[in-house]
Amino acid sequence: TKAAYWAAVDKFQQAAAVAADPAVKERAIQLAVTYRQYFPNGEEIFFNGFTQGETYRVQCWINETTAIRAK
């Protein structure tokens, strides 16, 4: 599902925040930007009964809590 992209972007942002190597930081930022394009739009979020900004638990092997966001 598209919810996995929220968790992925969280991890890329976390990596960028702690990266000592500027190249690693830049790559993490680039990946976050790339994967944000796969976020659902506001209409998809609404019609699936969610609200932007709410927390969401991505189940299965990902098992992460993230925030619901639109592109």
mmCIF file of the N, C-alpha and C atoms, coordinates in Angstrom:
data_MODEL
# 
_entry.id   MODEL 
# 
loop_
_atom_site.group_PDB 
_atom_site.id 
_atom_site.type_symbol 
_atom_site.label_atom_id 
_atom_site.label_alt_id 
_atom_site.label_comp_id 
_atom_site.label_asym_id 
_atom_site.label_entity_id 
_atom_site.label_seq_id 
_atom_site.pdbx_PDB_ins_code 
_atom_site.Cartn_x 
_atom_site.Cartn_y 
_atom_site.Cartn_z 
_atom_site.occupancy 
_atom_site.B_iso_or_equiv 
_atom_site.pdbx_formal_charge 
_atom_site.auth_seq_id 
_atom_site.auth_comp_id 
_atom_site.auth_asym_id 
_atom_site.auth_atom_id 
_atom_site.pdbx_PDB_model_num 
ATOM 1   N N  . THR A 1 1  ? 0.836   -1.192 0.000  1.00 0.00 ? 1  THR A N  1 
ATOM 2   C CA . THR A 1 1  ? 0.000   0.000  0.000  1.00 0.00 ? 1  THR A CA 1 
ATOM 3   C C  . THR A 1 1  ? 0.876   1.249  0.000  1.00 0.00 ? 1  THR A C  1 
ATOM 4   N N  . LYS A 1 2  ? 0.226   2.368  -0.229 1.00 0.00 ? 2  LYS A N  1 
ATOM 5   C CA . LYS A 1 2  ? 0.957   3.628  -0.258 1.00 0.00 ? 2  LYS A CA 1 
ATOM 6   C C  . LYS A 1 2  ? 1.439   4.045  1.128  1.00 0.00 ? 2  LYS A C  1 
ATOM 7   N N  . ALA A 1 3  ? 0.870   3.462  2.171  1.00 0.00 ? 3  ALA A N  1 
ATOM 8   C CA . ALA A 1 3  ? 1.290   3.793  3.534  1.00 0.00 ? 3  ALA A CA 1 
ATOM 9   C C  . ALA A 1 3  ? 2.758   3.462  3.767  1.00 0.00 ? 3  ALA A C  1 
ATOM 10  N N  . ALA A 1 4  ? 3.261   2.463  3.088  1.00 0.00 ? 4  ALA A N  1 
ATOM 11  C CA . ALA A 1 4  ? 4.672   2.096  3.242  1.00 0.00 ? 4  ALA A CA 1 
ATOM 12  C C  . ALA A 1 4  ? 5.587   3.242  2.821  1.00 0.00 ? 4  ALA A C  1 
ATOM 13  N N  . TYR A 1 5  ? 5.140   4.067  1.882  1.00 0.00 ? 5  TYR A N  1 
ATOM 14  C CA . TYR A 1 5  ? 5.955   5.199  1.443  1.00 0.00 ? 5  TYR A CA 1 
ATOM 15  C C  . TYR A 1 5  ? 6.106   6.242  2.548  1.00 0.00 ? 5  TYR A C  1 
ATOM 16  N N  . TRP A 1 6  ? 5.077   6.402  3.382  1.00 0.00 ? 6  TRP A N  1 
ATOM 17  C CA . TRP A 1 6  ? 5.203   7.328  4.515  1.00 0.00 ? 6  TRP A CA 1 
ATOM 18  C C  . TRP A 1 6  ? 6.346   6.874  5.426  1.00 0.00 ? 6  TRP A C  1 
ATOM 19  N N  . ALA A 1 7  ? 6.360   5.583  5.745  1.00 0.00 ? 7  ALA A N  1 
ATOM 20  C CA . ALA A 1 7  ? 7.402   5.043  6.621  1.00 0.00 ? 7  ALA A CA 1 
ATOM 21  C C  . ALA A 1 7  ? 8.780   5.148  5.974  1.00 0.00 ? 7  ALA A C  1 
ATOM 22  N N  . ALA A 1 8  ? 8.860   4.892  4.679  1.00 0.00 ? 8  ALA A N  1 
ATOM 23  C CA . ALA A 1 8  ? 10.145  4.982  3.976  1.00 0.00 ? 8  ALA A CA 1 
ATOM 24  C C  . ALA A 1 8  ? 10.684  6.405  4.017  1.00 0.00 ? 8  ALA A C  1 
ATOM 25  N N  . VAL A 1 9  ? 9.823   7.373  3.760  1.00 0.00 ? 9  VAL A N  1 
ATOM 26  C CA . VAL A 1 9  ? 10.259  8.774  3.787  1.00 0.00 ? 9  VAL A CA 1 
ATOM 27  C C  . VAL A 1 9  ? 10.701  9.167  5.191  1.00 0.00 ? 9  VAL A C  1 
ATOM 28  N N  . ASP A 1 10 ? 10.005  8.690  6.209  1.00 0.00 ? 10 ASP A N  1 
ATOM 29  C CA . ASP A 1 10 ? 10.437  8.953  7.589  1.00 0.00 ? 10 ASP A CA 1 
ATOM 30  C C  . ASP A 1 10 ? 11.871  8.478  7.799  1.00 0.00 ? 10 ASP A C  1 
ATOM 31  N N  . LYS A 1 11 ? 12.170  7.283  7.320  1.00 0.00 ? 11 LYS A N  1 
ATOM 32  C CA . LYS A 1 11 ? 13.516  6.718  7.499  1.00 0.00 ? 11 LYS A CA 1 
ATOM 33  C C  . LYS A 1 11 ? 14.563  7.481  6.697  1.00 0.00 ? 11 LYS A C  1 
ATOM 34  N N  . PHE A 1 12 ? 14.221  7.910  5.488  1.00 0.00 ? 12 PHE A N  1 
ATOM 35  C CA . PHE A 1 12 ? 15.163  8.707  4.691  1.00 0.00 ? 12 PHE A CA 1 
ATOM 36  C C  . PHE A 1 12 ? 15.441  10.045 5.375  1.00 0.00 ? 12 PHE A C  1 
ATOM 37  N N  . GLN A 1 13 ? 14.400  10.661 5.939  1.00 0.00 ? 13 GLN A N  1 
ATOM 38  C CA . GLN A 1 13 ? 14.590  11.928 6.645  1.00 0.00 ? 13 GLN A CA 1 
ATOM 39  C C  . GLN A 1 13 ? 15.444  11.732 7.895  1.00 0.00 ? 13 GLN A C  1 
ATOM 40  N N  . GLN A 1 14 ? 15.229  10.637 8.585  1.00 0.00 ? 14 GLN A N  1 
ATOM 41  C CA . GLN A 1 14 ? 16.027  10.323 9.767  1.00 0.00 ? 14 GLN A CA 1 
ATOM 42  C C  . GLN A 1 14 ? 17.489  10.108 9.370  1.00 0.00 ? 14 GLN A C  1 
ATOM 43  N N  . ALA A 1 15 ? 17.717  9.403  8.281  1.00 0.00 ? 15 ALA A N  1 
ATOM 44  C CA . ALA A 1 15 ? 19.080  9.168  7.797  1.00 0.00 ? 15 ALA A CA 1 
ATOM 45  C C  . ALA A 1 15 ? 19.758  10.480 7.423  1.00 0.00 ? 15 ALA A C  1 
ATOM 46  N N  . ALA A 1 16 ? 19.028  11.364 6.761  1.00 0.00 ? 16 ALA A N  1 
ATOM 47  C CA . ALA A 1 16 ? 19.594  12.660 6.372  1.00 0.00 ? 16 ALA A CA 1 
ATOM 48  C C  . ALA A 1 16 ? 19.961  13.487 7.600  1.00 0.00 ? 16 ALA A C  1 
ATOM 49  N N  . ALA A 1 17 ? 19.151  13.388 8.644  1.00 0.00 ? 17 ALA A N  1 
ATOM 50  C CA . ALA A 1 17 ? 19.389  14.174 9.856  1.00 0.00 ? 17 ALA A CA 1 
ATOM 51  C C  . ALA A 1 17 ? 20.639  13.737 10.613 1.00 0.00 ? 17 ALA A C  1 
ATOM 52  N N  . VAL A 1 18 ? 20.996  12.460 10.523 1.00 0.00 ? 18 VAL A N  1 
ATOM 53  C CA . VAL A 1 18 ? 22.135  11.958 11.298 1.00 0.00 ? 18 VAL A CA 1 
ATOM 54  C C  . VAL A 1 18 ? 23.381  11.687 10.457 1.00 0.00 ? 18 VAL A C  1 
ATOM 55  N N  . ALA A 1 19 ? 23.273  11.844 9.150  1.00 0.00 ? 19 ALA A N  1 
ATOM 56  C CA . ALA A 1 19 ? 24.397  11.520 8.259  1.00 0.00 ? 19 ALA A CA 1 
ATOM 57  C C  . ALA A 1 19 ? 25.562  12.483 8.459  1.00 0.00 ? 19 ALA A C  1 
ATOM 58  N N  . ALA A 1 20 ? 26.741  11.933 8.674  1.00 0.00 ? 20 ALA A N  1 
ATOM 59  C CA . ALA A 1 20 ? 27.950  12.745 8.793  1.00 0.00 ? 20 ALA A CA 1 
ATOM 60  C C  . ALA A 1 20 ? 28.532  13.053 7.414  1.00 0.00 ? 20 ALA A C  1 
ATOM 61  N N  . ASP A 1 21 ? 28.328  12.157 6.485  1.00 0.00 ? 21 ASP A N  1 
ATOM 62  C CA . ASP A 1 21 ? 28.842  12.302 5.123  1.00 0.00 ? 21 ASP A CA 1 
ATOM 63  C C  . ASP A 1 21 ? 27.839  13.104 4.288  1.00 0.00 ? 21 ASP A C  1 
ATOM 64  N N  . PRO A 1 22 ? 28.251  14.239 3.724  1.00 0.00 ? 22 PRO A N  1 
ATOM 65  C CA . PRO A 1 22 ? 27.332  15.054 2.921  1.00 0.00 ? 22 PRO A CA 1 
ATOM 66  C C  . PRO A 1 22 ? 26.724  14.301 1.735  1.00 0.00 ? 22 PRO A C  1 
ATOM 67  N N  . ALA A 1 23 ? 27.468  13.374 1.151  1.00 0.00 ? 23 ALA A N  1 
ATOM 68  C CA . ALA A 1 23 ? 26.937  12.600 0.024  1.00 0.00 ? 23 ALA A CA 1 
ATOM 69  C C  . ALA A 1 23 ? 25.802  11.684 0.475  1.00 0.00 ? 23 ALA A C  1 
ATOM 70  N N  . VAL A 1 24 ? 25.941  11.101 1.651  1.00 0.00 ? 24 VAL A N  1 
ATOM 71  C CA . VAL A 1 24 ? 24.897  10.234 2.194  1.00 0.00 ? 24 VAL A CA 1 
ATOM 72  C C  . VAL A 1 24 ? 23.665  11.069 2.519  1.00 0.00 ? 24 VAL A C  1 
ATOM 73  N N  . LYS A 1 25 ? 23.885  12.227 3.109  1.00 0.00 ? 25 LYS A N  1 
ATOM 74  C CA . LYS A 1 25 ? 22.775  13.123 3.437  1.00 0.00 ? 25 LYS A CA 1 
ATOM 75  C C  . LYS A 1 25 ? 22.018  13.523 2.174  1.00 0.00 ? 25 LYS A C  1 
ATOM 76  N N  . GLU A 1 26 ? 22.740  13.910 1.135  1.00 0.00 ? 26 GLU A N  1 
ATOM 77  C CA . GLU A 1 26 ? 22.110  14.325 -0.122 1.00 0.00 ? 26 GLU A CA 1 
ATOM 78  C C  . GLU A 1 26 ? 21.326  13.179 -0.748 1.00 0.00 ? 26 GLU A C  1 
ATOM 79  N N  . ARG A 1 27 ? 21.871  11.987 -0.717 1.00 0.00 ? 27 ARG A N  1 
ATOM 80  C CA . ARG A 1 27 ? 21.180  10.821 -1.286 1.00 0.00 ? 27 ARG A CA 1 
ATOM 81  C C  . ARG A 1 27 ? 19.897  10.516 -0.516 1.00 0.00 ? 27 ARG A C  1 
ATOM 82  N N  . ALA A 1 28 ? 19.947  10.614 0.805  1.00 0.00 ? 28 ALA A N  1 
ATOM 83  C CA . ALA A 1 28 ? 18.756  10.369 1.621  1.00 0.00 ? 28 ALA A CA 1 
ATOM 84  C C  . ALA A 1 28 ? 17.675  11.400 1.313  1.00 0.00 ? 28 ALA A C  1 
ATOM 85  N N  . ILE A 1 29 ? 18.075  12.643 1.141  1.00 0.00 ? 29 ILE A N  1 
ATOM 86  C CA . ILE A 1 29 ? 17.119  13.699 0.793  1.00 0.00 ? 29 ILE A CA 1 
ATOM 87  C C  . ILE A 1 29 ? 16.510  13.429 -0.582 1.00 0.00 ? 29 ILE A C  1 
ATOM 88  N N  . GLN A 1 30 ? 17.341  13.038 -1.536 1.00 0.00 ? 30 GLN A N  1 
ATOM 89  C CA . GLN A 1 30 ? 16.848  12.725 -2.887 1.00 0.00 ? 30 GLN A CA 1 
ATOM 90  C C  . GLN A 1 30 ? 15.839  11.573 -2.857 1.00 0.00 ? 30 GLN A C  1 
ATOM 91  N N  . LEU A 1 31 ? 16.142  10.556 -2.079 1.00 0.00 ? 31 LEU A N  1 
ATOM 92  C CA . LEU A 1 31 ? 15.230  9.416  -1.984 1.00 0.00 ? 31 LEU A CA 1 
ATOM 93  C C  . LEU A 1 31 ? 13.907  9.815  -1.334 1.00 0.00 ? 31 LEU A C  1 
ATOM 94  N N  . ALA A 1 32 ? 13.964  10.667 -0.313 1.00 0.00 ? 32 ALA A N  1 
ATOM 95  C CA . ALA A 1 32 ? 12.734  11.143 0.326  1.00 0.00 ? 32 ALA A CA 1 
ATOM 96  C C  . ALA A 1 32 ? 11.867  11.895 -0.683 1.00 0.00 ? 32 ALA A C  1 
ATOM 97  N N  . VAL A 1 33 ? 12.490  12.751 -1.465 1.00 0.00 ? 33 VAL A N  1 
ATOM 98  C CA . VAL A 1 33 ? 11.752  13.502 -2.491 1.00 0.00 ? 33 VAL A CA 1 
ATOM 99  C C  . VAL A 1 33 ? 11.143  12.546 -3.517 1.00 0.00 ? 33 VAL A C  1 
ATOM 100 N N  . THR A 1 34 ? 11.912  11.573 -3.944 1.00 0.00 ? 34 THR A N  1 
ATOM 101 C CA . THR A 1 34 ? 11.425  10.599 -4.929 1.00 0.00 ? 34 THR A CA 1 
ATOM 102 C C  . THR A 1 34 ? 10.216  9.833  -4.408 1.00 0.00 ? 34 THR A C  1 
ATOM 103 N N  . TYR A 1 35 ? 10.301  9.330  -3.192 1.00 0.00 ? 35 TYR A N  1 
ATOM 104 C CA . TYR A 1 35 ? 9.228   8.497  -2.666 1.00 0.00 ? 35 TYR A CA 1 
ATOM 105 C C  . TYR A 1 35 ? 8.006   9.291  -2.241 1.00 0.00 ? 35 TYR A C  1 
ATOM 106 N N  . ARG A 1 36 ? 8.145   10.596 -1.973 1.00 0.00 ? 36 ARG A N  1 
ATOM 107 C CA . ARG A 1 36 ? 6.983   11.433 -1.650 1.00 0.00 ? 36 ARG A CA 1 
ATOM 108 C C  . ARG A 1 36 ? 5.983   11.479 -2.804 1.00 0.00 ? 36 ARG A C  1 
ATOM 109 N N  . GLN A 1 37 ? 6.465   11.343 -4.015 1.00 0.00 ? 37 GLN A N  1 
ATOM 110 C CA . GLN A 1 37 ? 5.550   11.399 -5.160 1.00 0.00 ? 37 GLN A CA 1 
ATOM 111 C C  . GLN A 1 37 ? 4.553   10.242 -5.162 1.00 0.00 ? 37 GLN A C  1 
ATOM 112 N N  . TYR A 1 38 ? 4.838   9.195  -4.408 1.00 0.00 ? 38 TYR A N  1 
ATOM 113 C CA . TYR A 1 38 ? 3.941   8.044  -4.334 1.00 0.00 ? 38 TYR A CA 1 
ATOM 114 C C  . TYR A 1 38 ? 2.932   8.139  -3.191 1.00 0.00 ? 38 TYR A C  1 
ATOM 115 N N  . PHE A 1 39 ? 2.989   9.212  -2.410 1.00 0.00 ? 39 PHE A N  1 
ATOM 116 C CA . PHE A 1 39 ? 2.001   9.410  -1.351 1.00 0.00 ? 39 PHE A CA 1 
ATOM 117 C C  . PHE A 1 39 ? 0.613   9.506  -1.992 1.00 0.00 ? 39 PHE A C  1 
ATOM 118 N N  . PRO A 1 40 ? -0.421  9.102  -1.274 1.00 0.00 ? 40 PRO A N  1 
ATOM 119 C CA . PRO A 1 40 ? -1.776  9.285  -1.800 1.00 0.00 ? 40 PRO A CA 1 
ATOM 120 C C  . PRO A 1 40 ? -2.128  10.774 -1.805 1.00 0.00 ? 40 PRO A C  1 
ATOM 121 N N  . ASN A 1 41 ? -3.063  11.145 -2.659 1.00 0.00 ? 41 ASN A N  1 
ATOM 122 C CA . ASN A 1 41 ? -3.497  12.544 -2.630 1.00 0.00 ? 41 ASN A CA 1 
ATOM 123 C C  . ASN A 1 41 ? -4.548  12.720 -1.533 1.00 0.00 ? 41 ASN A C  1 
ATOM 124 N N  . GLY A 1 42 ? -4.922  13.949 -1.264 1.00 0.00 ? 42 GLY A N  1 
ATOM 125 C CA . GLY A 1 42 ? -5.875  14.235 -0.194 1.00 0.00 ? 42 GLY A CA 1 
ATOM 126 C C  . GLY A 1 42 ? -7.210  13.545 -0.379 1.00 0.00 ? 42 GLY A C  1 
ATOM 127 N N  . GLU A 1 43 ? -7.648  13.429 -1.625 1.00 0.00 ? 43 GLU A N  1 
ATOM 128 C CA . GLU A 1 43 ? -8.919  12.770 -1.920 1.00 0.00 ? 43 GLU A CA 1 
ATOM 129 C C  . GLU A 1 43 ? -8.862  11.284 -1.561 1.00 0.00 ? 43 GLU A C  1 
ATOM 130 N N  . GLU A 1 44 ? -7.779  10.622 -1.914 1.00 0.00 ? 44 GLU A N  1 
ATOM 131 C CA . GLU A 1 44 ? -7.626  9.197  -1.575 1.00 0.00 ? 44 GLU A CA 1 
ATOM 132 C C  . GLU A 1 44 ? -7.637  9.000  -0.061 1.00 0.00 ? 44 GLU A C  1 
ATOM 133 N N  . ILE A 1 45 ? -6.960  9.891  0.638  1.00 0.00 ? 45 ILE A N  1 
ATOM 134 C CA . ILE A 1 45 ? -6.920  9.797  2.102  1.00 0.00 ? 45 ILE A CA 1 
ATOM 135 C C  . ILE A 1 45 ? -8.328  9.934  2.669  1.00 0.00 ? 45 ILE A C  1 
ATOM 136 N N  . PHE A 1 46 ? -9.053  10.954 2.223  1.00 0.00 ? 46 PHE A N  1 
ATOM 137 C CA . PHE A 1 46 ? -10.413 11.204 2.699  1.00 0.00 ? 46 PHE A CA 1 
ATOM 138 C C  . PHE A 1 46 ? -11.335 10.019 2.413  1.00 0.00 ? 46 PHE A C  1 
ATOM 139 N N  . PHE A 1 47 ? -11.334 9.528  1.177  1.00 0.00 ? 47 PHE A N  1 
ATOM 140 C CA . PHE A 1 47 ? -12.250 8.454  0.800  1.00 0.00 ? 47 PHE A CA 1 
ATOM 141 C C  . PHE A 1 47 ? -11.907 7.115  1.448  1.00 0.00 ? 47 PHE A C  1 
ATOM 142 N N  . ASN A 1 48 ? -10.724 6.987  1.997  1.00 0.00 ? 48 ASN A N  1 
ATOM 143 C CA . ASN A 1 48 ? -10.371 5.781  2.748  1.00 0.00 ? 48 ASN A CA 1 
ATOM 144 C C  . ASN A 1 48 ? -10.600 5.951  4.245  1.00 0.00 ? 48 ASN A C  1 
ATOM 145 N N  . GLY A 1 49 ? -11.206 7.082  4.619  1.00 0.00 ? 49 GLY A N  1 
ATOM 146 C CA . GLY A 1 49 ? -11.601 7.295  6.006  1.00 0.00 ? 49 GLY A CA 1 
ATOM 147 C C  . GLY A 1 49 ? -10.495 7.769  6.931  1.00 0.00 ? 49 GLY A C  1 
ATOM 148 N N  . PHE A 1 50 ? -9.446  8.350  6.366  1.00 0.00 ? 50 PHE A N  1 
ATOM 149 C CA . PHE A 1 50 ? -8.333  8.831  7.176  1.00 0.00 ? 50 PHE A CA 1 
ATOM 150 C C  . PHE A 1 50 ? -8.283  10.352 7.173  1.00 0.00 ? 50 PHE A C  1 
ATOM 151 N N  . THR A 1 51 ? -7.498  10.900 8.076  1.00 0.00 ? 51 THR A N  1 
ATOM 152 C CA . THR A 1 51 ? -7.300  12.343 8.174  1.00 0.00 ? 51 THR A CA 1 
ATOM 153 C C  . THR A 1 51 ? -5.810  12.624 8.148  1.00 0.00 ? 51 THR A C  1 
ATOM 154 N N  . GLN A 1 52 ? -5.419  13.594 7.344  1.00 0.00 ? 52 GLN A N  1 
ATOM 155 C CA . GLN A 1 52 ? -4.003  13.964 7.284  1.00 0.00 ? 52 GLN A CA 1 
ATOM 156 C C  . GLN A 1 52 ? -3.521  14.391 8.667  1.00 0.00 ? 52 GLN A C  1 
ATOM 157 N N  . GLY A 1 53 ? -2.328  13.961 9.009  1.00 0.00 ? 53 GLY A N  1 
ATOM 158 C CA . GLY A 1 53 ? -1.736  14.293 10.298 1.00 0.00 ? 53 GLY A CA 1 
ATOM 159 C C  . GLY A 1 53 ? -1.957  13.238 11.371 1.00 0.00 ? 53 GLY A C  1 
ATOM 160 N N  . GLU A 1 54 ? -2.956  12.370 11.186 1.00 0.00 ? 54 GLU A N  1 
ATOM 161 C CA . GLU A 1 54 ? -3.183  11.289 12.148 1.00 0.00 ? 54 GLU A CA 1 
ATOM 162 C C  . GLU A 1 54 ? -2.028  10.300 12.087 1.00 0.00 ? 54 GLU A C  1 
ATOM 163 N N  . THR A 1 55 ? -1.847  9.563  13.167 1.00 0.00 ? 55 THR A N  1 
ATOM 164 C CA . THR A 1 55 ? -0.836  8.511  13.136 1.00 0.00 ? 55 THR A CA 1 
ATOM 165 C C  . THR A 1 55 ? -1.427  7.270  12.479 1.00 0.00 ? 55 THR A C  1 
ATOM 166 N N  . TYR A 1 56 ? -0.552  6.496  11.884 1.00 0.00 ? 56 TYR A N  1 
ATOM 167 C CA . TYR A 1 56 ? -0.961  5.282  11.186 1.00 0.00 ? 56 TYR A CA 1 
ATOM 168 C C  . TYR A 1 56 ? 0.108   4.225  11.420 1.00 0.00 ? 56 TYR A C  1 
ATOM 169 N N  . ARG A 1 57 ? -0.332  3.030  11.747 1.00 0.00 ? 57 ARG A N  1 
ATOM 170 C CA . ARG A 1 57 ? 0.586   1.911  11.971 1.00 0.00 ? 57 ARG A CA 1 
ATOM 171 C C  . ARG A 1 57 ? 0.688   1.086  10.690 1.00 0.00 ? 57 ARG A C  1 
ATOM 172 N N  . VAL A 1 58 ? 1.875   1.066  10.092 1.00 0.00 ? 58 VAL A N  1 
ATOM 173 C CA . VAL A 1 58 ? 2.119   0.255  8.902  1.00 0.00 ? 58 VAL A CA 1 
ATOM 174 C C  . VAL A 1 58 ? 2.426   -1.153 9.406  1.00 0.00 ? 58 VAL A C  1 
ATOM 175 N N  . GLN A 1 59 ? 1.555   -2.089 9.094  1.00 0.00 ? 59 GLN A N  1 
ATOM 176 C CA . GLN A 1 59 ? 1.649   -3.445 9.618  1.00 0.00 ? 59 GLN A CA 1 
ATOM 177 C C  . GLN A 1 59 ? 2.663   -4.293 8.856  1.00 0.00 ? 59 GLN A C  1 
ATOM 178 N N  . CYS A 1 60 ? 2.625   -5.566 9.100  1.00 0.00 ? 60 CYS A N  1 
ATOM 179 C CA . CYS A 1 60 ? 3.436   -6.595 8.450  1.00 0.00 ? 60 CYS A CA 1 
ATOM 180 C C  . CYS A 1 60 ? 4.905   -6.437 8.846  1.00 0.00 ? 60 CYS A C  1 
ATOM 181 N N  . TRP A 1 61 ? 5.816   -6.722 7.949  1.00 0.00 ? 61 TRP A N  1 
ATOM 182 C CA . TRP A 1 61 ? 7.242   -6.694 8.267  1.00 0.00 ? 61 TRP A CA 1 
ATOM 183 C C  . TRP A 1 61 ? 7.755   -5.281 8.506  1.00 0.00 ? 61 TRP A C  1 
ATOM 184 N N  . ILE A 1 62 ? 7.043   -4.264 8.027  1.00 0.00 ? 62 ILE A N  1 
ATOM 185 C CA . ILE A 1 62 ? 7.488   -2.879 8.224  1.00 0.00 ? 62 ILE A CA 1 
ATOM 186 C C  . ILE A 1 62 ? 7.293   -2.476 9.679  1.00 0.00 ? 62 ILE A C  1 
ATOM 187 N N  . ASN A 1 63 ? 6.097   -2.696 10.206 1.00 0.00 ? 63 ASN A N  1 
ATOM 188 C CA . ASN A 1 63 ? 5.790   -2.498 11.618 1.00 0.00 ? 63 ASN A CA 1 
ATOM 189 C C  . ASN A 1 63 ? 6.276   -1.153 12.161 1.00 0.00 ? 63 ASN A C  1 
ATOM 190 N N  . GLU A 1 64 ? 5.900   -0.072 11.493 1.00 0.00 ? 64 GLU A N  1 
ATOM 191 C CA . GLU A 1 64 ? 6.296   1.280  11.889 1.00 0.00 ? 64 GLU A CA 1 
ATOM 192 C C  . GLU A 1 64 ? 5.064   2.151  12.073 1.00 0.00 ? 64 GLU A C  1 
ATOM 193 N N  . THR A 1 65 ? 5.166   3.121  12.975 1.00 0.00 ? 65 THR A N  1 
ATOM 194 C CA . THR A 1 65 ? 4.126   4.125  13.139 1.00 0.00 ? 65 THR A CA 1 
ATOM 195 C C  . THR A 1 65 ? 4.591   5.389  12.439 1.00 0.00 ? 65 THR A C  1 
ATOM 196 N N  . THR A 1 66 ? 3.691   5.991  11.663 1.00 0.00 ? 66 THR A N  1 
ATOM 197 C CA . THR A 1 66 ? 4.033   7.160  10.868 1.00 0.00 ? 66 THR A CA 1 
ATOM 198 C C  . THR A 1 66 ? 2.846   8.113  10.855 1.00 0.00 ? 66 THR A C  1 
ATOM 199 N N  . ALA A 1 67 ? 2.980   9.206  10.156 1.00 0.00 ? 67 ALA A N  1 
ATOM 200 C CA . ALA A 1 67 ? 1.893   10.175 10.025 1.00 0.00 ? 67 ALA A CA 1 
ATOM 201 C C  . ALA A 1 67 ? 1.281   10.068 8.635  1.00 0.00 ? 67 ALA A C  1 
ATOM 202 N N  . ILE A 1 68 ? -0.026  10.238 8.563  1.00 0.00 ? 68 ILE A N  1 
ATOM 203 C CA . ILE A 1 68 ? -0.733  10.230 7.282  1.00 0.00 ? 68 ILE A CA 1 
ATOM 204 C C  . ILE A 1 68 ? -0.464  11.552 6.582  1.00 0.00 ? 68 ILE A C  1 
ATOM 205 N N  . ARG A 1 69 ? 0.017   11.469 5.337  1.00 0.00 ? 69 ARG A N  1 
ATOM 206 C CA . ARG A 1 69 ? 0.365   12.666 4.563  1.00 0.00 ? 69 ARG A CA 1 
ATOM 207 C C  . ARG A 1 69 ? -0.078  12.518 3.119  1.00 0.00 ? 69 ARG A C  1 
ATOM 208 N N  . ALA A 1 70 ? -0.393  13.646 2.505  1.00 0.00 ? 70 ALA A N  1 
ATOM 209 C CA . ALA A 1 70 ? -0.740  13.667 1.081  1.00 0.00 ? 70 ALA A CA 1 
ATOM 210 C C  . ALA A 1 70 ? 0.446   14.183 0.294  1.00 0.00 ? 70 ALA A C  1 
ATOM 211 N N  . LYS A 1 71 ? 0.412   13.923 -1.034 1.00 0.00 ? 71 LYS A N  1 
ATOM 212 C CA . LYS A 1 71 ? 1.500   14.453 -1.854 1.00 0.00 ? 71 LYS A CA 1 
ATOM 213 C C  . LYS A 1 71 ? 1.353   15.944 -2.002 1.00 0.00 ? 71 LYS A C  1 
# 
